[in-house]
């Protein structure tokens, strides 16, 4: 029976009378045998009931906790009334990839964590309702596909990841002729090559790309900038350019034994099945191996849950405790259900090799937590003399990312930079070259999907403001 079978007497107290309804979830035994999404969507009745749990705060903290500033209470109110298409339209007004963001966003660390109900009851299931609205809109004609009236101007978008797709979405809605360039053979960037399908199935991204193509966006794939397309081609052929490609490298581990062939970066495992994607050490085979993942973020958990679909044993080691894990709580719980083991308050001391030159284990040293640091997290320190070993055949590093400044010889290597190597941009995200805009990794360093989407939306608005005088001229010349 749906959670909404009994209506609360006073909608103001729905949060008290209705418990939070979990999304249907496939069993751990079933899901470790494949890479399909593990959650099922709400039905209409449950979505309405769960939306009624929102108390409609006058100053909603959930909006402040959303990187995109989604108007959450407003579309929850519409959902509660059964106005699903209207709710989806409001959701889409602040997010260009809503069906993607809803799946990859750690809502339990963002909007839901900020929900005023926390501490009194479970928070409103914002993420699940958002997923319901997106799928409802696709199924009932609530997603715009028709091309806008061409405005006569062209924009080049470099990179087909979340930033490039977002910028193309916003500009194509305004009538710009958008061409997206990418060196990969398949569009989507790390959405398809670095995000496990159990978090985001490829068909979801492909559906969004198909929608953009129907709106007139052109994808030129397998194109190497500087070889097949030069700077002059872009400047002469387009009225503006957006740089939306990633610029990051995995942080490394500096301990004895790191050079052994059984040590690799988690990203190498995640991207290896995608054509045209660079892999650091060749193919990584986890089958029947004892795998250790070092790190506690979402990338680490993606590696843990990917490896467990084939490995004999997967262990995740993290230098802080369970409460300090930066990953989505839901991802952690899913990993535990699927059989992953976690060792907290430890740090790597050495990679242990065997006689054949491979990996046989990892030496760990215990840590302890201290006071809260400037970032609001507990500091940590090593405890000398507490070393111990755990067995491992393969060690995967998930220690975050470091920025990679554009080299001077890059097509856009002459753009002005900040002291840290990031591109210098103005309030509209325009670089030192008029008409060239950038966002995401190139501007802020390694970024989350939602930060990239937010930047790309801002840059698209900046491009429109930059080109507005030209649009006025075109309109006047046509009359």
Secondary structure by P-SEA (a helix, b strand, c coil): cccccccccccccccccccccccccccaaaaaacccccbbbbcaaaaaaaaaccccccccccccccccccaaaaaaaaaaacaaaaaaaaaacccccaaaaaaaccccccccccccccccccccaaaaaaaaaaaaaaacccccccccccccbbbbbccccaaaaaaaaaaaaaccbbbbbbcccccccccccccccccccaaaaaaaaaaaaaacccccccccccccccaaaaaaaccccccbbbbbbbbbbbcccccccccccaaaaacccccccccccccccccccbbbbccccaaaaaaaaaaaccccbbbbbbccccccccccaaaaaaaaaabbbbbccccccbbbbcccccccbbbbbbbbbcccccccbbbbbbbccccccccccbbbbccbbbbbccccccccccccccccccbbbcccccccccccccccccccccccaaaaaaaaaaaaaaaaaaaaaaaaaaaaaac
